[in-house]
Amino acid sequence: MKKINTIKIKSLKQTKKFYLWELKKESLTEKERASYLLALKSINKIIQEKEDSRGRGKGKYLDKIGRYQKRLGL
């Protein structure tokens, strides 16, 4: 499963690069530009969630700042 997630993240990052490249074109209409920006926002959110879920695991918890820390005993 870890390998599948890695592949998905890589493909999402490639798609993100393509959309950024497409946004540099001056010939895009406002509608096309808006759809690329919306897609980029969604892709960034998915990538962030997948990368955050990698760090989660048994014996870890969030501290006050929102970072994952190892549990120091029960």
Residue frames relative to the residue before (quaternion, step in Angstrom):
aa qw qx qy qz dx dy dz
M 1.0000 0.0000 0.0000 0.0000 0.00 0.00 0.00
K 0.6183 0.5610 -0.3497 0.4251 3.58 1.02 -0.75
K 0.6509 0.5185 -0.3151 0.4563 3.57 1.00 -0.83
I 0.6326 0.5304 -0.3300 0.4578 3.58 1.02 -0.78
N 0.6517 0.5044 -0.3163 0.4699 3.60 0.95 -0.85
T 0.6318 0.5326 -0.3322 0.4548 3.58 1.01 -0.80
I 0.6518 0.5046 -0.3111 0.4731 3.57 0.95 -0.87
K 0.6576 0.5080 -0.3177 0.4567 3.59 0.91 -0.85
I 0.6498 0.5053 -0.3221 0.4677 3.57 0.96 -0.83
K 0.6425 0.5183 -0.3280 0.4593 3.60 0.97 -0.82
S 0.6800 0.4786 -0.3026 0.4658 3.59 0.89 -0.87
L 0.6253 0.5224 -0.3420 0.4681 3.60 1.06 -0.66
K 0.6546 0.5048 -0.3143 0.4667 3.58 0.99 -0.78
Q 0.6296 0.5163 -0.3332 0.4755 3.59 1.07 -0.70
T 0.6394 0.5173 -0.3171 0.4722 3.56 1.00 -0.83
K 0.6265 0.5406 -0.3237 0.4588 3.56 1.03 -0.83
K 0.6543 0.5069 -0.3099 0.4679 3.60 0.96 -0.88
F 0.6401 0.5257 -0.3214 0.4589 3.58 1.00 -0.84
Y 0.6678 0.4967 -0.3052 0.4628 3.59 0.89 -0.91
L 0.6330 0.5167 -0.3341 0.4698 3.60 1.00 -0.75
W 0.6366 0.5197 -0.3164 0.4738 3.57 1.05 -0.80
E 0.6546 0.5132 -0.3058 0.4632 3.57 0.98 -0.87
L 0.6468 0.5383 -0.3247 0.4318 3.60 1.00 -0.75
K 0.6011 0.5718 -0.3584 0.4282 3.59 1.19 -0.42
K 0.5446 0.6145 -0.3994 0.4078 3.59 1.23 -0.33
E 0.3847 -0.7349 0.5159 0.2142 3.54 -0.94 0.89
S 0.6310 0.5772 -0.3288 0.4008 3.59 1.20 -0.41
L 0.4723 0.6775 -0.4493 0.3407 3.62 1.22 0.07
T 0.4145 -0.6683 0.5514 0.2783 3.53 -1.12 0.68
E 0.6667 -0.4952 0.3647 0.4210 3.57 -1.26 0.26
K 0.6332 0.5345 -0.3314 0.4513 3.58 1.04 -0.76
E 0.6584 0.4960 -0.3045 0.4773 3.60 0.95 -0.87
R 0.6436 0.5261 -0.3125 0.4597 3.56 0.96 -0.89
A 0.6606 0.5099 -0.3021 0.4609 3.59 0.95 -0.88
S 0.6662 0.4943 -0.3134 0.4622 3.59 0.97 -0.80
Y 0.6279 0.5164 -0.3361 0.4755 3.61 1.05 -0.69
L 0.6610 0.5071 -0.3097 0.4583 3.59 0.95 -0.85
L 0.6404 0.5135 -0.3184 0.4743 3.58 1.03 -0.78
A 0.6529 0.5057 -0.3078 0.4725 3.58 0.98 -0.85
L 0.6385 0.5248 -0.3248 0.4599 3.60 0.99 -0.80
K 0.6319 0.5290 -0.3295 0.4606 3.56 0.99 -0.80
S 0.6667 0.4963 -0.2928 0.4727 3.58 0.95 -0.89
I 0.6502 0.5171 -0.3123 0.4609 3.58 0.95 -0.89
N 0.6464 0.5170 -0.3221 0.4595 3.59 0.92 -0.85
K 0.6507 0.5171 -0.3119 0.4603 3.57 0.98 -0.84
I 0.6633 0.5005 -0.3036 0.4662 3.60 0.93 -0.90
I 0.6478 0.5124 -0.3183 0.4652 3.60 0.92 -0.90
Q 0.6573 0.5160 -0.3106 0.4531 3.58 0.90 -0.92
E 0.6662 0.5006 -0.3030 0.4624 3.60 0.92 -0.90
K 0.6678 0.4976 -0.3071 0.4606 3.59 0.94 -0.85
E 0.6739 0.4793 -0.3026 0.4739 3.59 0.96 -0.81
D 0.6312 0.5151 -0.3350 0.4733 3.60 1.07 -0.63
S 0.6694 0.5063 -0.3078 0.4481 3.58 0.98 -0.79
R 0.5450 0.6079 -0.3996 0.4169 3.61 1.20 -0.36
G 0.6990 0.4965 -0.2652 0.4410 3.56 0.97 -0.88
R 0.5862 0.5768 -0.3762 0.4268 3.56 1.18 -0.39
G 0.2162 0.7704 -0.5821 0.1444 3.50 -1.05 0.67
K 0.7304 -0.4114 0.3080 0.4499 3.51 -1.33 -0.04
G 0.8308 0.2205 -0.1716 0.4814 3.56 -0.95 0.89
K 0.6184 0.5172 -0.3648 0.4659 3.59 1.15 0.43
Y 0.0255 -0.7892 0.6136 0.0078 3.55 -1.17 0.57
L 0.5302 -0.6193 0.4742 0.3323 3.56 -1.27 0.31
D 0.3104 -0.7197 0.5815 0.2179 3.57 -1.00 0.77
K 0.7599 -0.3937 0.2520 0.4518 3.61 -1.27 -0.04
I 0.6731 0.4961 -0.2905 0.4652 3.58 1.12 -0.63
G 0.5594 -0.6181 0.3865 0.3944 3.60 1.19 -0.40
R 0.5346 0.5973 -0.4189 0.4265 3.56 1.27 0.21
Y 0.4812 -0.6559 0.4970 0.3020 3.55 -1.17 0.54
Q 0.0612 -0.7853 0.6160 -0.0094 3.53 -0.96 0.99
K 0.5035 -0.6175 0.4956 0.3458 3.57 -1.19 0.48
R 0.4980 -0.6474 0.4913 0.3023 3.52 -1.07 0.77
L 0.3327 -0.7851 0.4991 0.1544 3.57 -0.85 0.99
G 0.7651 -0.3100 0.1887 0.5319 3.60 1.02 0.56
L 0.3729 -0.7394 0.5229 0.2021 3.50 -1.24 0.41
